[in-house]
Amino acid sequence: MKDAHSFGVVEFDDDHKVISIEEKPQKPKSNYAVPGLYFYDNQVVEIAKNVKPSARGEIEITAVNNVYLVKKELNVILLGRGMAWLDTGTPEGMLKAAEYVEAVQSRQGFYISCLEEIAWRRGFISTEQLRVIGESLKMTDYGQYIISLVKE
């Protein structure tokens, strides 16, 4: 990421194991921004209870991640080419994300992150279940999209 200093930044060793993770560093050790997609086990509740505000006065998710790093339980997966992370932490970021989503959806004709479609394509729900969901939302563009999938 070209502006990594605006986010959490992760540093890897040669084997792609995490060495460090810093929140909004002035001099980032890498260009790998942490996009904010996290999966935690139940330990996170107690860990988060003990997080103190940073020098900037913020509660930082990086503090939680650093606890997992110290415990050697932090895993970071790199998002490859073709993946897009849309930062919506500012009004400008929200607008840019909305414009991106609208452009992709209107030009390519499919919805980004349609959970029902993903579940159907992965076999978690049947075509009939997908149809029922689409019918329940048929008064919306989203519902019409789901119905169109059934007709494929």
DSSP file with accessible surface (Angstrom, degrees, kcal/mol):
  #  RESIDUE AA STRUCTURE BP1 BP2  ACC     N-H-->O    O-->H-N    N-H-->O    O-->H-N    TCO  KAPPA ALPHA  PHI   PSI    X-CA   Y-CA   Z-CA
    1    1 A M    >         0   0   93      0, 0.0     3,-0.9     0, 0.0    29,-0.0   0.000 360.0 360.0 360.0 136.8    0.0    0.0    0.0
    2    2 A K  T 3   +     0   0  187      1,-0.3     3,-0.2     2,-0.1     0, 0.0   0.798 360.0  39.8 -74.9 -25.6    1.4    3.4   -0.9
    3    3 A D  T >   +     0   0   80      1,-0.2     3,-2.1    28,-0.1    -1,-0.3  -0.292  69.7 146.6-114.4  50.2    0.2    5.2    2.2
    4    4 A A  G X   +     0   0    2     -3,-0.9     3,-2.3     1,-0.3    20,-0.2   0.791  59.2  74.2 -59.0 -29.0    0.9    2.5    4.7
    5    5 A H  G 3  S+     0   0   87      1,-0.3    -1,-0.3    -3,-0.2     4,-0.1   0.667  87.0  64.2 -62.8 -12.3    1.7    5.0    7.5
    6    6 A S  G <  S+     0   0   55     -3,-2.1    -1,-0.3     2,-0.1     2,-0.2   0.472 109.3  36.0 -87.1   0.1   -2.0    5.8    7.8
    7    7 A F  S <  S-     0   0   36     -3,-2.3    17,-1.5    -4,-0.1     2,-0.2  -0.693 104.5 -64.6-135.2-176.5   -2.8    2.3    9.0
    8    8 A G  E     -AB  23  34A   5     26,-0.5    26,-2.6    15,-0.3     2,-0.4  -0.585  54.7-152.4 -71.1 141.0   -1.5   -0.6   11.0
    9    9 A V  E     -AB  22  33A   2     13,-3.4    13,-2.6    -2,-0.2     2,-0.4  -0.978   6.7-156.2-125.6 131.8    1.6   -1.9    9.4
   10   10 A V  E     -AB  21  32A   3     22,-2.5    22,-0.5    -2,-0.4     2,-0.4  -0.855   3.3-154.7-108.7 141.2    3.0   -5.4    9.6
   11   11 A E  E     -A   20   0A  49      9,-2.9     8,-3.4    -2,-0.4     9,-1.3  -0.952  12.8-161.7-114.4 134.2    6.6   -6.4    9.1
   12   12 A F  E     -A   18   0A  27     -2,-0.4     6,-0.2     6,-0.3     2,-0.1  -0.814  12.5-132.1-112.4 155.2    7.5   -9.9    7.9
   13   13 A D    >   -     0   0   57      4,-2.3     3,-1.9    -2,-0.3     6,-0.1  -0.273  49.9 -82.1 -87.7-174.5   10.7  -11.9    8.0
   14   14 A D  T 3  S+     0   0  160      1,-0.3    -1,-0.0     2,-0.1    -2,-0.0   0.725 132.4  53.0 -64.8 -21.3   12.0  -13.8    4.9
   15   15 A D  T 3  S-     0   0  125      2,-0.1    -1,-0.3     3,-0.0     3,-0.1   0.197 120.1-108.1 -96.7  13.8    9.6  -16.7    5.6
   16   16 A H  S <  S+     0   0  106     -3,-1.9     2,-0.4     1,-0.3    60,-0.2   0.788  72.0 143.7  61.4  33.2    6.6  -14.3    5.8
   17   17 A K        -     0   0  138     58,-0.1    -4,-2.3     1,-0.0    -1,-0.3  -0.816  59.3-102.3 -96.4 142.6    6.3  -14.7    9.6
   18   18 A V  E     +A   12   0A  24     -2,-0.4    -6,-0.3    56,-0.3     3,-0.1  -0.450  40.3 172.5 -70.5 129.1    5.3  -11.5   11.4
   19   19 A I  E     -     0   0A  86     -8,-3.4     2,-0.3     1,-0.4    -7,-0.2   0.766  66.8  -8.3 -98.2 -43.3    8.1   -9.7   13.2
   20   20 A S  E     -A   11   0A  19     -9,-1.3    -9,-2.9     2,-0.0    -1,-0.4  -0.985  49.1-157.9-152.9 160.8    6.2   -6.6   14.2
   21   21 A I  E     -A   10   0A   7     -2,-0.3     2,-0.4   -11,-0.2   -11,-0.2  -0.974  18.0-177.9-144.3 126.7    3.0   -4.7   13.9
   22   22 A E  E     -A    9   0A  65    -13,-2.6   -13,-3.4    -2,-0.3     2,-0.6  -0.973  25.5-124.7-129.0 145.1    2.7   -1.0   14.5
   23   23 A E  E    S-A    8   0A  51     -2,-0.4   -15,-0.3   -15,-0.3   -18,-0.1  -0.786  83.7 -27.9 -92.1 120.4   -0.3    1.4   14.4
   24   24 A K  S    S-     0   0   73    -17,-1.5    -1,-0.2    -2,-0.6   -16,-0.2   0.856  81.3-164.6  45.6  56.5    0.2    4.4   12.1
   25   25 A P        -     0   0   13      0, 0.0    -1,-0.1     0, 0.0   -18,-0.1  -0.363  24.4-135.5 -70.9 147.2    4.0    4.5   12.3
   26   26 A Q  S    S+     0   0  176      1,-0.3   -21,-0.1   -20,-0.1    -2,-0.1   0.873 104.8  29.3 -65.6 -38.0    5.7    7.7   11.1
   27   27 A K  S    S-     0   0  184    -22,-0.0    -1,-0.3    -3,-0.0    -3,-0.0  -0.814  90.7-147.7-124.7  89.7    8.3    5.5    9.3
   28   28 A P        -     0   0   46      0, 0.0   -23,-0.1     0, 0.0     3,-0.0  -0.238   8.4-144.8 -59.5 141.2    6.6    2.2    8.3
   29   29 A K  S    S+     0   0  116      3,-0.1     2,-0.3   -20,-0.1   -19,-0.0   0.541  82.3   2.9 -82.6  -8.4    8.9   -0.8    8.2
   30   30 A S  S    S-     0   0   23    -19,-0.1   -19,-0.1     2,-0.1   -26,-0.0  -0.935  71.1-111.3-158.0 179.2    7.0   -2.2    5.2
   31   31 A N  S    S+     0   0  109     -2,-0.3     2,-1.0     2,-0.1   -28,-0.1   0.140  77.5 116.6-103.4  15.8    4.2   -1.3    2.8
   32   32 A Y  E     -B   10   0A 105    -22,-0.5   -22,-2.5   -20,-0.0     2,-0.2  -0.751  49.0-165.4 -91.5 101.1    1.9   -4.1    4.2
   33   33 A A  E     -B    9   0A  23     -2,-1.0   -24,-0.2   -24,-0.2   -28,-0.1  -0.573  21.6-125.9 -82.3 147.6   -1.1   -2.4    5.7
   34   34 A V  E     -B    8   0A  23    -26,-2.6   -26,-0.5    -2,-0.2    -1,-0.0  -0.850  20.8-158.3 -92.5 113.1   -3.4   -4.3    8.0
   35   35 A P        -     0   0   38      0, 0.0    -1,-0.1     0, 0.0     3,-0.1   0.629  37.8-105.9 -75.6 -12.7   -6.9   -3.8    6.5
   36   36 A G  S    S+     0   0   42      1,-0.3     2,-0.6    51,-0.0    -2,-0.0   0.787  74.7 131.4  96.2  27.3   -9.0   -4.5    9.5
   37   37 A L        +     0   0  122      2,-0.0     2,-0.4     0, 0.0    -1,-0.3  -0.942  34.2 171.9-111.9 106.9  -10.3   -8.0    8.8
   38   38 A Y        -     0   0   74     -2,-0.6     2,-0.4    -3,-0.1     0, 0.0  -0.928  26.7-167.5-124.2 144.2   -9.7  -10.0   12.0
   39   39 A F        +     0   0  182     -2,-0.4     2,-0.3     0, 0.0    -2,-0.0  -0.994  21.7 179.4-127.8 122.1  -10.7  -13.4   13.3
   40   40 A Y        -     0   0   71     -2,-0.4     2,-0.1     1,-0.0    -2,-0.0  -0.862  23.5-130.4-122.5 157.9  -10.1  -14.1   16.9
   41   41 A D    >   -     0   0   72     -2,-0.3     3,-1.5     1,-0.0     4,-0.2  -0.248  50.9 -81.7 -89.4-174.0  -10.6  -16.9   19.4
   42   42 A N  T >> S+     0   0  150      1,-0.3     3,-1.2     2,-0.2     4,-0.5   0.672 119.0  77.5 -68.8 -16.2  -12.3  -16.4   22.8
   43   43 A Q  H 3> S+     0   0   59      1,-0.2     4,-2.3     2,-0.2     3,-0.4   0.770  76.6  78.2 -60.6 -24.9   -9.1  -15.1   24.4
   44   44 A V  H <> S+     0   0   32     -3,-1.5     4,-3.1     1,-0.2     5,-0.2   0.815  83.1  62.2 -59.7 -29.8   -9.7  -11.8   22.7
   45   45 A V  H <> S+     0   0   81     -3,-1.2     4,-1.7    -4,-0.2    -1,-0.2   0.960 110.1  38.0 -62.1 -51.0  -12.3  -10.7   25.2
   46   46 A E  H  X S+     0   0  108     -4,-0.5     4,-0.8    -3,-0.4    -1,-0.2   0.892 116.5  52.9 -68.0 -38.4   -9.9  -10.8   28.1
   47   47 A I  H >< S+     0   0   19     -4,-2.3     3,-1.2     1,-0.2     4,-0.3   0.953 109.6  48.3 -61.1 -47.4   -7.1   -9.3   26.0
   48   48 A A  H >< S+     0   0   51     -4,-3.1     3,-1.4     1,-0.3    -1,-0.2   0.850 102.7  62.3 -64.5 -33.8   -9.3   -6.4   24.9
   49   49 A K  H 3< S+     0   0  135     -4,-1.7    -1,-0.3     1,-0.3    -2,-0.2   0.781 105.8  48.0 -61.0 -25.7  -10.4   -5.7   28.4
   50   50 A N  T << S+     0   0  109     -3,-1.2     2,-0.3    -4,-0.8    -1,-0.3   0.396  81.5 117.9 -99.1   3.4   -6.8   -4.9   29.3
   51   51 A V    <   -     0   0   23     -3,-1.4     3,-0.0    -4,-0.3    10,-0.0  -0.554  49.7-156.5 -74.4 129.4   -6.0   -2.6   26.3
   52   52 A K        -     0   0  148     -2,-0.3     8,-0.4     1,-0.1     6,-0.1  -0.763  30.7 -87.3-101.9 151.8   -5.0    0.9   27.4
   53   53 A P        -     0   0   81      0, 0.0     6,-0.2     0, 0.0    -1,-0.1  -0.248  46.8-120.0 -57.3 143.9   -5.3    4.0   25.2
   54   54 A S    >   -     0   0   38      4,-3.4     3,-2.5     1,-0.1     5,-0.0  -0.134  36.7 -87.1 -73.4 179.1   -2.3    4.7   23.0
   55   55 A A  T 3  S+     0   0  117      1,-0.3    -1,-0.1     2,-0.1     0, 0.0   0.782 132.7  56.9 -60.0 -25.5   -0.2    7.9   23.2
   56   56 A R  T 3  S-     0   0  112      2,-0.2    -1,-0.3     1,-0.0     3,-0.1   0.379 121.8-110.7 -85.7   1.4   -2.7    9.3   20.7
   57   57 A G  S <  S+     0   0   57     -3,-2.5     2,-0.3     1,-0.3    -2,-0.1   0.658  77.7 124.8  80.8  16.1   -5.5    8.6   23.2
   58   58 A E        -     0   0   83     -6,-0.1    -4,-3.4     2,-0.0     2,-0.7  -0.814  66.8-121.9-110.3 150.5   -7.1    5.8   21.1
   59   59 A I        -     0   0  111     -2,-0.3     2,-0.5    -6,-0.2     3,-0.0  -0.816  39.7-153.1 -83.7 118.0   -7.9    2.2   21.8
   60   60 A E    >>  -     0   0   17     -2,-0.7     3,-1.1    -8,-0.4     4,-0.8  -0.836  24.2-153.0-104.7 129.2   -5.8    0.4   19.2
   61   61 A I  H 3> S+     0   0   64     -2,-0.5     4,-2.4     1,-0.3     3,-0.3   0.796  97.5  71.2 -64.4 -24.5   -6.7   -3.0   17.7
   62   62 A T  H 3> S+     0   0    6      1,-0.2     4,-2.7     2,-0.2    -1,-0.3   0.853  89.4  60.2 -60.3 -32.4   -2.9   -3.3   17.1
   63   63 A A  H <> S+     0   0   37     -3,-1.1     4,-1.4     2,-0.2    -1,-0.2   0.914 106.6  46.1 -62.2 -40.9   -2.5   -3.6   20.9
   64   64 A V  H  X S+     0   0    6     -4,-0.8     4,-1.7    -3,-0.3     3,-0.4   0.944 112.3  50.4 -64.0 -47.0   -4.6   -6.8   20.7
   65   65 A N  H  X S+     0   0    5     -4,-2.4     4,-2.1     1,-0.2    -2,-0.2   0.876 106.2  56.1 -60.9 -36.1   -2.7   -8.1   17.7
   66   66 A N  H  X S+     0   0   54     -4,-2.7     4,-2.6     2,-0.2    -1,-0.2   0.845 102.0  56.0 -67.5 -31.4    0.6   -7.5   19.5
   67   67 A V  H  X S+     0   0   57     -4,-1.4     4,-2.1    -3,-0.4    -1,-0.2   0.948 109.4  46.4 -62.9 -44.9   -0.6   -9.7   22.4
   68   68 A Y  H  <>S+     0   0   10     -4,-1.7     5,-3.4     1,-0.2     6,-0.7   0.882 110.8  53.6 -64.0 -36.5   -1.2  -12.5   20.0
   69   69 A L  H ><5S+     0   0   34     -4,-2.1     3,-1.8     4,-0.2    -2,-0.2   0.946 108.5  48.2 -62.4 -47.9    2.2  -11.8   18.4
   70   70 A V  H 3<5S+     0   0  122     -4,-2.6    -1,-0.2     1,-0.3    -2,-0.2   0.889 111.7  50.3 -60.0 -37.9    4.0  -12.0   21.7
   71   71 A K  T 3<5S-     0   0   87     -4,-2.1    -1,-0.3    -5,-0.2    -2,-0.2   0.431 114.5-121.0 -79.0  -0.1    2.2  -15.3   22.4
   72   72 A K  T < 5S+     0   0  188     -3,-1.8    -3,-0.2    -4,-0.1    -2,-0.1   0.836  85.8 112.0  60.1  37.0    3.3  -16.5   18.9
   73   73 A E      < +     0   0   84     -5,-3.4     2,-0.5    -6,-0.2    -4,-0.2   0.175  39.7 111.0-121.6  13.9   -0.4  -16.9   18.0
   74   74 A L        -     0   0   29     -6,-0.7     2,-0.4    -5,-0.2   -56,-0.3  -0.823  41.3-178.2 -95.7 125.1   -0.7  -14.1   15.4
   75   75 A N        -     0   0  148     -2,-0.5     2,-0.4   -58,-0.1   -58,-0.1  -0.985   5.8-166.8-121.0 134.0   -1.2  -15.2   11.8
   76   76 A V        -     0   0   50     -2,-0.4     2,-0.5   -60,-0.2   -58,-0.0  -0.980   4.9-157.8-122.2 130.1   -1.4  -12.7    8.9
   77   77 A I        -     0   0  149     -2,-0.4     2,-0.3     0, 0.0    -2,-0.0  -0.931  17.5-131.4-108.9 127.5   -2.6  -13.7    5.5
   78   78 A L        -     0   0   70     -2,-0.5     2,-0.6     1,-0.0   -46,-0.0  -0.587  15.3-132.3 -77.3 134.5   -1.6  -11.6    2.6
   79   79 A L        -     0   0   88     -2,-0.3     3,-0.1     1,-0.1     6,-0.1  -0.793  30.9-138.9 -85.9 125.5   -4.4  -10.5    0.2
   80   80 A G    >   -     0   0   48     -2,-0.6     3,-1.8     1,-0.2    -1,-0.1  -0.070  33.0 -60.2 -80.5-179.9   -3.2  -11.2   -3.3
   81   81 A R  T 3  S+     0   0  260      1,-0.3    -1,-0.2     3,-0.0     3,-0.1  -0.261 121.6  37.5 -58.8 140.7   -3.5   -9.3   -6.5
   82   82 A G  T 3  S+     0   0   77      1,-0.4     2,-0.3    -3,-0.1    -1,-0.3   0.281  90.1 112.8  96.1 -10.8   -7.1   -8.7   -7.6
   83   83 A M    <   -     0   0  120     -3,-1.8     2,-0.4    -4,-0.1    -1,-0.4  -0.742  51.3-158.4 -92.6 143.9   -8.3   -8.2   -4.0
   84   84 A A        -     0   0   57     -2,-0.3     2,-0.5    -3,-0.1    -4,-0.0  -0.988   7.4-163.6-126.2 129.2   -9.5   -4.7   -3.0
   85   85 A W        -     0   0   80     -2,-0.4     2,-0.7    -6,-0.1    -2,-0.0  -0.953  10.8-157.4-109.0 127.6   -9.6   -3.3    0.5
   86   86 A L        -     0   0   60     -2,-0.5     2,-0.5   -51,-0.0    -2,-0.0  -0.909   6.6-147.0-111.8 111.4  -11.8   -0.3    0.8
   87   87 A D        +     0   0   62     -2,-0.7    10,-0.3     1,-0.1     3,-0.2  -0.655  20.5 174.5 -78.7 122.1  -11.0    2.0    3.8
   88   88 A T        +     0   0   69     -2,-0.5     6,-0.1     1,-0.1    -1,-0.1   0.008  43.6 112.6-117.1  29.3  -14.3    3.6    5.0
   89   89 A G  S    S+     0   0   63      4,-0.1    -1,-0.1     5,-0.0     3,-0.1   0.528  77.1  40.4 -82.1  -5.6  -12.8    5.3    8.1
   90   90 A T  S  > S-     0   0   70     -3,-0.2     4,-2.8     1,-0.1     5,-0.2  -0.935  88.6-110.6-134.4 160.5  -13.4    8.8    6.7
   91   91 A P  H  > S+     0   0  119      0, 0.0     4,-2.4     0, 0.0     5,-0.2   0.914 121.6  49.9 -57.6 -40.5  -16.2   10.5    4.7
   92   92 A E  H  > S+     0   0  122      1,-0.2     4,-2.6     2,-0.2     5,-0.2   0.922 111.1  48.7 -63.9 -42.9  -13.9   10.7    1.7
   93   93 A G  H  > S+     0   0   12      2,-0.2     4,-2.5     1,-0.2    -1,-0.2   0.899 110.4  51.3 -63.1 -41.0  -13.0    7.0    2.1
   94   94 A M  H  X S+     0   0  108     -4,-2.8     4,-2.4     2,-0.2    -2,-0.2   0.925 111.1  48.1 -61.9 -43.6  -16.7    6.0    2.4
   95   95 A L  H  X S+     0   0  101     -4,-2.4     4,-2.6    -5,-0.2    -2,-0.2   0.939 112.5  48.0 -63.0 -46.8  -17.5    8.0   -0.8
   96   96 A K  H  X S+     0   0  120     -4,-2.6     4,-2.3     1,-0.2    -1,-0.2   0.901 112.1  49.8 -62.3 -40.0  -14.6    6.4   -2.8
   97   97 A A  H  X S+     0   0   10     -4,-2.5     4,-2.8   -10,-0.3     5,-0.2   0.928 111.1  49.0 -64.5 -44.1  -15.6    2.9   -1.6
   98   98 A A  H  X S+     0   0   58     -4,-2.4     4,-2.6     1,-0.2    -2,-0.2   0.912 111.6  49.1 -62.8 -41.1  -19.2    3.5   -2.6
   99   99 A E  H  X S+     0   0  109     -4,-2.6     4,-2.4     2,-0.2    -1,-0.2   0.903 111.8  49.2 -65.0 -40.1  -18.1    4.7   -6.0
  100  100 A Y  H  X S+     0   0  103     -4,-2.3     4,-2.6     2,-0.2     5,-0.2   0.948 112.7  46.4 -63.5 -49.3  -15.8    1.7   -6.5
  101  101 A V  H  X S+     0   0   39     -4,-2.8     4,-2.8     1,-0.2     5,-0.3   0.932 113.3  49.5 -60.8 -45.0  -18.6   -0.8   -5.5
  102  102 A E  H  X S+     0   0  116     -4,-2.6     4,-2.7    -5,-0.2     5,-0.3   0.926 111.3  49.4 -61.6 -43.1  -21.1    1.0   -7.8
  103  103 A A  H  X S+     0   0   19     -4,-2.4     4,-2.2    -5,-0.2     5,-0.3   0.941 114.3  43.9 -63.4 -46.6  -18.7    1.0  -10.7
  104  104 A V  H  X S+     0   0   22     -4,-2.6     4,-2.6     2,-0.2     6,-0.4   0.951 116.8  46.0 -64.0 -48.2  -17.9   -2.7  -10.4
  105  105 A Q  H  X S+     0   0   45     -4,-2.8     4,-1.6    -5,-0.2    -2,-0.2   0.921 116.9  42.5 -64.8 -42.4  -21.4   -3.8   -9.8
  106  106 A S  H  < S+     0   0   72     -4,-2.7    -1,-0.2    -5,-0.3    -2,-0.2   0.881 120.7  41.1 -75.2 -32.8  -23.0   -1.8  -12.6
  107  107 A R  H  < S+     0   0  207     -4,-2.2    -2,-0.2    -5,-0.3    -1,-0.2   0.842 125.5  32.8 -82.9 -34.8  -20.2   -2.5  -15.2
  108  108 A Q  H  < S-     0   0  119     -4,-2.6    -3,-0.2    -5,-0.3    -2,-0.2   0.627  98.5-130.9 -98.9 -17.0  -19.8   -6.2  -14.4
  109  109 A G     <  +     0   0   56     -4,-1.6     2,-0.3    -5,-0.4    -4,-0.1   0.655  69.6 100.0  80.4  14.4  -23.3   -7.0  -13.4
  110  110 A F  S    S-     0   0   84     -6,-0.4     2,-0.3    -5,-0.2    -1,-0.2  -0.956  70.7-112.8-131.7 155.7  -22.6   -8.9  -10.2
  111  111 A Y    >   -     0   0   54     -2,-0.3     3,-0.6    -3,-0.1     2,-0.5  -0.625  26.1-123.4 -85.7 143.4  -22.8   -7.8   -6.6
  112  112 A I  T 3  S-     0   0   58     -2,-0.3     3,-0.1     1,-0.2    -1,-0.0  -0.717  90.7  -4.1 -82.6 128.2  -19.7   -7.5   -4.4
  113  113 A S  T 3  S+     0   0   88     -2,-0.5     2,-1.1     1,-0.2    -1,-0.2   0.852  74.3 174.2  57.9  44.0  -19.9   -9.7   -1.3
  114  114 A C    <>  -     0   0    2     -3,-0.6     4,-2.4     1,-0.2    -1,-0.2  -0.708  16.6-161.2 -78.1 102.6  -23.5  -11.0   -1.8
  115  115 A L  H  > S+     0   0  124     -2,-1.1     4,-2.7     1,-0.2     5,-0.2   0.860  86.1  53.8 -59.7 -36.9  -23.5  -13.4    1.1
  116  116 A E  H  > S+     0   0   45      2,-0.2     4,-2.3     1,-0.2    -1,-0.2   0.914 109.8  47.7 -64.2 -41.7  -26.4  -15.4   -0.2
  117  117 A E  H  > S+     0   0   22      2,-0.2     4,-3.1     1,-0.2     5,-0.2   0.920 112.1  49.5 -64.7 -43.3  -24.6  -15.9   -3.6
  118  118 A I  H  X S+     0   0   76     -4,-2.4     4,-2.0     1,-0.2     6,-0.2   0.944 111.8  48.5 -61.0 -46.9  -21.4  -17.0   -1.9
  119  119 A A  H  <>S+     0   0   21     -4,-2.7     5,-2.7     1,-0.2     6,-1.0   0.906 114.3  46.8 -60.7 -41.0  -23.3  -19.4    0.3
  120  120 A W  H ><5S+     0   0   43     -4,-2.3     3,-1.4     4,-0.2    -2,-0.2   0.949 112.1  48.2 -66.6 -48.4  -25.1  -20.8   -2.7
  121  121 A R  H 3<5S+     0   0  131     -4,-3.1    -1,-0.2     1,-0.3    -2,-0.2   0.801 112.6  49.9 -65.5 -28.2  -22.1  -21.2   -4.9
  122  122 A R  T 3<5S-     0   0  172     -4,-2.0    -1,-0.3    -5,-0.2    -2,-0.2   0.444 117.8-112.7 -88.7  -1.2  -20.2  -22.9   -2.1
  123  123 A G  T < 5S+     0   0   61     -3,-1.4    -3,-0.2    -4,-0.3    -2,-0.1   0.624  82.8 122.3  83.0  14.9  -23.0  -25.3   -1.5
  124  124 A F  S   <S+     0   0  139     -5,-2.7     2,-0.3    -6,-0.2    -4,-0.2   0.745  79.6  27.3 -80.0 -26.5  -24.1  -24.0    1.9
  125  125 A I  S    S-     0   0   36     -6,-1.0    -2,-0.2    -9,-0.1    -1,-0.1  -0.967  86.0-117.4-131.5 154.9  -27.6  -23.3    0.7
  126  126 A S     >  -     0   0   54     -2,-0.3     4,-2.5     1,-0.1     5,-0.2  -0.353  29.4-107.2 -83.5 168.8  -29.7  -24.9   -2.0
  127  127 A T  H  > S+     0   0   69      1,-0.2     4,-2.7     2,-0.2     5,-0.2   0.895 122.7  53.9 -61.5 -37.8  -31.0  -23.2   -5.1
  128  128 A E  H  > S+     0   0  102      2,-0.2     4,-2.5     1,-0.2    -1,-0.2   0.917 107.8  48.8 -64.2 -42.6  -34.5  -23.4   -3.5
  129  129 A Q  H  > S+     0   0   98      2,-0.2     4,-2.2     1,-0.2    -1,-0.2   0.915 111.6  50.2 -62.8 -40.6  -33.3  -21.7   -0.4
  130  130 A L  H  X S+     0   0    0     -4,-2.5     4,-2.7     2,-0.2    -2,-0.2   0.926 109.6  51.0 -62.7 -43.0  -31.6  -19.0   -2.6
  131  131 A R  H  X S+     0   0   90     -4,-2.7     4,-2.9     1,-0.2    -2,-0.2   0.930 109.2  50.5 -60.5 -44.6  -34.9  -18.6   -4.5
  132  132 A V  H  X S+     0   0   75     -4,-2.5     4,-2.1     1,-0.2    -1,-0.2   0.919 111.3  48.4 -61.1 -43.3  -36.9  -18.1   -1.3
  133  133 A I  H  X S+     0   0   49     -4,-2.2     4,-0.9     2,-0.2    -1,-0.2   0.943 112.3  48.9 -62.0 -46.9  -34.4  -15.5   -0.1
  134  134 A G  H >< S+     0   0    0     -4,-2.7     3,-0.9     1,-0.2    -2,-0.2   0.919 110.2  51.0 -58.9 -43.8  -34.6  -13.7   -3.4
  135  135 A E  H >< S+     0   0   75     -4,-2.9     3,-1.3     1,-0.3    -1,-0.2   0.873 105.3  56.2 -62.4 -36.6  -38.4  -13.8   -3.3
  136  136 A S  H 3< S+     0   0   90     -4,-2.1    -1,-0.3     1,-0.3    -2,-0.2   0.722 117.4  35.6 -69.4 -17.5  -38.5  -12.3    0.2
  137  137 A L  T X< S+     0   0   59     -4,-0.9     3,-2.5    -3,-0.9     6,-0.7   0.141  79.2 123.9-116.5  17.7  -36.5   -9.4   -1.1
  138  138 A K  T <   +     0   0  103     -3,-1.3    -2,-0.1     1,-0.3    -1,-0.1   0.684  64.7  66.2 -61.7 -16.5  -38.0   -9.1   -4.6
  139  139 A M  T 3  S+     0   0  174     -4,-0.2    -1,-0.3    -3,-0.1     2,-0.3   0.488  97.8  67.4 -82.3   0.7  -39.0   -5.4   -4.1
  140  140 A T  S <> S-     0   0   64     -3,-2.5     4,-2.3     1,-0.1     5,-0.2  -0.816  87.1-120.8-118.1 158.0  -35.3   -4.5   -4.0
  141  141 A D  H  > S+     0   0  132     -2,-0.3     4,-2.2     1,-0.2     5,-0.1   0.877 116.2  56.5 -59.9 -37.1  -32.5   -4.5   -6.5
  142  142 A Y  H  > S+     0   0   65      2,-0.2     4,-2.2     1,-0.2    -1,-0.2   0.934 107.3  47.0 -61.7 -46.0  -30.7   -6.9   -4.2
  143  143 A G  H  > S+     0   0    0     -6,-0.7     4,-2.6     1,-0.2    -5,-0.2   0.903 110.3  52.7 -62.6 -40.6  -33.5   -9.3   -4.3
  144  144 A Q  H  X S+     0   0   97     -4,-2.3     4,-2.2    -7,-0.4    -1,-0.2   0.882 107.7  52.5 -62.9 -37.1  -33.8   -9.1   -8.0
  145  145 A Y  H  X S+     0   0   21     -4,-2.2     4,-1.3     2,-0.2    -2,-0.2   0.939 109.3  48.6 -63.2 -46.2  -30.1   -9.9   -8.3
  146  146 A I  H >X S+     0   0    0     -4,-2.2     4,-1.2     1,-0.2     3,-0.5   0.933 110.7  50.8 -61.1 -43.0  -30.6  -13.0   -6.1
  147  147 A I  H 3X S+     0   0   13     -4,-2.6     4,-1.3     1,-0.2     3,-0.4   0.906 105.0  57.7 -61.2 -39.5  -33.6  -14.1   -8.2
  148  148 A S  H 3< S+     0   0   55     -4,-2.2     4,-0.3     1,-0.2    -1,-0.2   0.831 100.3  58.1 -62.6 -28.9  -31.5  -13.6  -11.4
  149  149 A L  H X< S+     0   0    2     -4,-1.3     3,-1.4    -3,-0.5    -1,-0.2   0.888 101.7  54.0 -65.9 -39.7  -28.9  -16.1  -10.0
  150  150 A V  H 3< S+     0   0   39     -4,-1.2    -1,-0.2    -3,-0.4    -2,-0.2   0.839 105.3  54.9 -63.4 -30.6  -31.6  -18.8   -9.7
  151  151 A K  T 3<        0   0  164     -4,-1.3    -1,-0.3    -3,-0.0    -2,-0.2   0.476 360.0 360.0 -82.9  -2.9  -32.4  -18.3  -13.4
  152  152 A E    <         0   0  149     -3,-1.4    -3,-0.1    -4,-0.3    -4,-0.0  -0.191 360.0 360.0 -59.5 360.0  -28.8  -18.8  -14.5
